C-alpha cells in the first residue's frame, strides 16, 4: 500500500531492518555501512533515531484506516 509520498509499508520495513542491523553491528563494536555511509560506535544515536523514525512510519503505514495529516518540524511563531 502506498500513500501520497510513495512510501510503502514494505519500504518502511526494509529501512527499519537496515537500521536494526546497523545497531546490532555497532553495539558489537563493529563498523557498518548504511546508505553508503560508514557508521561506528560513535554513531549509535543517529542509528537509534533512524530506528525510531522508521518504526513510527511502519506503524503508520501498517494501519491504513488511521488516515490523517501528520505535521512535522513546526516552529511556533514563524510564518
C-alpha positions, 0 to 999 in steps of 0.5 A: 500500500502506498500513500501520497509520498510513495512510501510503502509499508514494505519500504518502511520495513526494509529501512527499519531492518537496515537500521536494526542491523546497523545497531546490532553491528555497532553495539558489537563494536563493529563498523557498518555501512548504511546508505553508503555511509560508514557508521561506528560506535560513535554513531549509535544515536543517529542509528537509534533515531533512524530506528525510531523514525522508521518504526513510527512510519511502519506503524503508520503505514501498517494501519491504513484506516488511521488516515490523517495529516501528520505535521512535522518540524513546526516552529511556533511563531514563524510564518 
